């Protein structure tokens, strides 16, 4: 990981942040559902992030059915039997998730409060949260679909949880900033295709593995650029890949890119 970055790198990241981190682009991101759905924002965000895998249309369809069935207020959840399912999650997995959520809100009032109760350190709180959720699943004979939602800490980059934490801790035109107990400097990068492709091509990582090591390496690179808010550029980088068809290296797409004269990748 490079300990020094050039002024042109900093200017480039700030430019794409200003260009893409705007509410008009949330329709291309999983944050669109909690952003446009009334109710308990933390609860809606949490569920939306858990199921942010698969085709966009399928995710949106499932989330609409989920909140229609269980409501937008975690304190008023009807946790009776359900026939709802999604890809790897059976109806039993969905019901156990709902029971877990309801238990946390009844006992602690919010997921934020539960994290604070676990630790003042965000990573330790996340580890404790995942351990709690996995124990809950084991005690209730959960299936593989439930444990897919709650992977063990340290086994992967934990993209969906890091995305949720970004939404909760950061505040700008895209992120909600609902949590005040943790600092933006504690956040780590959610690893998606665009982030990994950029980091591999830029020499920050040696493989595109969805690993804790790559999560740290990418975050450490951006900490050199912005120590207090390294994940600030996450949404913009993914928009650069999605909306600009950026390959993060010289390609035919560069000819029509408005950033080509200041690009870091060719």
C-alpha positions in Angstrom: 0.0 0.0 0.0 1.4 3.4 -1.0 1.9 5.8 1.9 2.1 8.8 -0.4 -0.4 9.9 -3.1 -0.1 12.6 -5.6 -2.1 15.8 -5.6 -3.7 14.7 -8.9 -5.0 11.6 -7.3 -6.7 13.6 -4.5 -8.2 16.0 -7.0 -9.5 13.1 -9.1 -11.3 11.4 -6.2 -12.7 14.7 -5.0 -13.9 15.4 -8.5 -15.8 12.1 -8.9 -17.2 12.5 -5.4 -18.7 15.8 -6.4 -19.9 14.5 -9.7 -21.5 11.3 -8.6 -22.3 11.4 -4.9 -25.7 13.0 -5.5 -29.2 11.9 -4.7 -30.2 11.8 -8.4 -28.1 8.7 -8.7 -29.5 6.6 -5.9 -31.8 4.8 -8.3 -28.7 2.8 -9.4 -27.9 1.6 -5.8 -29.4 -0.6 -3.1 -29.8 2.5 -0.9 -32.7 3.5 -3.2 -35.3 1.4 -1.3 -34.7 2.8 2.2 -34.2 6.3 0.8 -37.7 6.2 -0.8 -39.6 4.1 1.8 -41.3 5.8 4.7 -40.9 4.2 8.1 -38.1 3.3 10.6 -35.1 4.2 8.4 -32.6 2.1 10.3 -34.8 -1.0 10.2 -35.7 -0.6 6.5 -32.0 0.0 5.7 -30.9 -3.0 7.6 -33.3 -5.4 5.8 -32.6 -3.8 2.5 -28.8 -4.3 2.9 -29.2 -7.9 4.0 -31.0 -8.8 0.8 -28.8 -6.7 -1.5 -27.7 -9.7 -3.6 -29.0 -11.0 -6.9 -30.9 -9.1 -9.7 -32.0 -5.6 -8.9 -35.6 -6.2 -9.9 -35.8 -9.4 -7.8 -34.4 -7.5 -4.8 -36.9 -4.7 -5.1 -39.8 -7.1 -5.6 -38.8 -9.1 -2.5 -38.4 -6.0 -0.3 -41.8 -4.6 -1.4 -43.3 -8.0 -0.3 -41.3 -8.1 2.9 -42.4 -4.7 4.2 -46.0 -5.2 3.0 -46.1 -8.4 5.0 -44.1 -7.2 8.1 -44.6 -3.5 8.1 -42.1 -0.6 8.3 -42.0 -0.4 12.1 -39.9 -3.0 13.9 -41.8 -2.5 17.1 -45.1 -3.6 15.4 -43.8 -6.6 13.5 -46.3 -9.5 13.2 -43.9 -12.4 13.5 -46.5 -15.2 12.8 -45.7 -17.8 10.2 -45.0 -16.6 6.6 -44.7 -18.1 3.2 -42.3 -15.4 2.0 -38.9 -16.5 0.7 -36.0 -15.1 -1.4 -33.4 -17.1 -3.3 -31.3 -18.9 -0.6 -33.7 -17.9 2.2 -36.6 -20.2 3.0 -39.8 -19.0 4.7 -38.3 -20.3 8.0 -35.2 -18.3 7.5 -37.2 -15.2 6.9 -39.3 -15.7 10.0 -36.2 -16.3 12.1 -34.7 -13.0 10.8 -37.9 -11.2 11.8 -37.8 -12.8 15.2 -34.1 -11.7 15.6 -34.9 -8.1 14.5 -37.9 -7.9 16.8 -35.9 -9.2 19.8 -33.1 -6.6 19.2 -35.6 -3.7 18.9 -37.5 -4.7 22.0 -34.4 -5.2 24.1 -32.3 -2.3 22.9 -34.6 0.1 21.0 -32.5 0.2 17.9 -29.6 -1.7 16.2 -27.5 1.4 16.9 -28.1 0.9 20.7 -27.3 -2.8 20.4 -24.0 -2.0 18.6 -23.1 0.5 21.4 -23.9 -2.1 24.0 -21.5 -4.5 22.3 -18.6 -2.1 21.9 -17.6 1.5 21.4 -15.3 0.1 18.6 -17.2 -0.4 15.4 -15.4 -3.5 14.2 -15.7 -5.2 17.6 -19.4 -4.3 17.7 -19.9 -5.7 14.2 -18.1 -8.9 15.2 -20.3 -9.2 18.3 -23.4 -8.5 16.3 -22.6 -11.3 13.8 -21.8 -13.7 16.7 -25.1 -12.9 18.3 -27.1 -13.4 15.1 -25.4 -16.7 14.4 -26.0 -18.0 17.9 -29.6 -17.0 17.6 -29.7 -19.0 14.4 -28.0 -22.0 15.9 -30.4 -22.0 18.9 -33.4 -22.0 16.5 -32.1 -24.6 14.0 -31.7 -22.1 11.2 -31.0 -23.2 7.7 -28.1 -22.3 5.5 -30.1 -19.4 4.0 -30.2 -17.7 7.4 -26.5 -18.1 7.9 -25.9 -16.7 4.4 -27.4 -13.5 5.7 -25.0 -13.5 8.7 -21.6 -14.8 7.7 -18.9 -15.3 10.3 -16.7 -12.3 11.0 -13.3 -12.5 9.3 -14.4 -15.0 6.6 -15.1 -12.4 3.9 -15.2 -8.7 3.2 -18.8 -8.5 4.6 -19.9 -6.2 1.8 -23.6 -6.0 2.8 -22.8 -5.1 6.4 -20.2 -2.6 5.5 -22.6 -1.0 3.1 -25.2 -0.8 5.8 -22.7 0.8 8.2 -21.7 3.3 5.6 -25.4 4.3 5.2 -25.7 4.7 9.0 -22.5 6.4 10.0 -21.8 8.7 7.0 -23.9 11.7 6.1 -24.1 13.4 2.7 -26.6 13.6 -0.2 -26.6 9.8 -0.4 -25.8 8.4 3.1 -28.3 8.8 6.0 -25.9 9.5 8.9 -28.4 8.1 11.5 -25.7 6.9 14.0 -23.6 9.2 16.0 -21.7 6.8 18.3 -19.1 5.9 15.7 -16.7 7.8 13.5 -16.5 7.8 9.7 -12.8 7.0 10.1 -13.8 3.5 11.5 -15.6 2.5 8.3 -14.2 -0.1 5.9 -14.9 -0.4 2.2 -17.7 -2.6 1.0 -16.1 -4.7 -1.8 -18.0 -4.9 -5.1 -16.9 -5.6 -8.6 -16.0 -2.0 -9.4 -14.1 -1.4 -6.2 -12.1 -4.6 -6.6 -11.5 -3.9 -10.3 -10.2 -0.4 -9.6 -8.0 -1.5 -6.7 -6.5 -4.5 -8.6 -5.7 -2.4 -11.7 -4.3 0.4 -9.6 -1.9 -1.9 -7.8 -3.5 -1.6 -4.4 -4.4 -5.3 -4.2 -2.9 -8.3 -6.0 -6.2 -10.2 -6.5 -9.9 -9.4 -6.7 -10.7 -11.7 -3.8 -13.6 -10.7 -1.5 -11.4 -10.9 1.6 -10.8 -9.0 4.8 -7.2 -8.3 3.7 -8.4 -6.6 0.5 -11.0 -4.6 2.5 -8.2 -3.3 4.7 -5.8 -2.6 1.9 -8.3 -0.6 -0.1 -9.4 1.3 3.0 -5.8 2.0 4.0 -5.2 3.5 0.5 -8.1 5.9 0.9 -7.1 6.7 4.5 -3.9 8.3 3.0 -6.2 10.5 0.9 -8.9 11.2 3.6 -8.0 9.9 7.0 -11.2 11.0 8.7 -13.6 9.7 6.0 -11.9 7.1 3.7 -15.2 5.5 2.6 -16.4 8.8 1.2 -15.5 7.8 -2.3 -17.3 4.4 -2.4 -20.6 5.4 -4.0 -18.7 7.5 -6.6 -16.4 4.8 -7.6 -19.2 2.3 -8.2 -21.1 4.9 -10.2 -18.0 5.5 -12.3 -18.0 1.9 -13.2 -21.8 1.5 -13.6 -22.7 4.8 -15.3 -19.5 5.6 -17.1 -18.6 2.0 -18.0 -15.2 2.6 -16.6 -12.8 -0.4 -16.7 -10.3 1.4 -14.6 -7.8 1.0 -17.4 -7.4 2.2 -20.9 -10.3 0.9 -23.0 -12.6 2.0 -25.9 -14.9 3.6 -23.4 -12.2 6.2 -22.6 -12.9 8.1 -25.8 -16.4 9.2 -24.7 -15.5 9.7 -21.0 -15.6 13.3 -19.7 -12.9 12.5 -17.2 -10.3 11.2 -19.7 -8.1 14.3 -19.6 -7.7 13.9 -15.8 -7.9 10.1 -15.6 -5.7 8.1 -13.3 -6.1 4.9 -15.2 -4.6 5.5 -18.6 
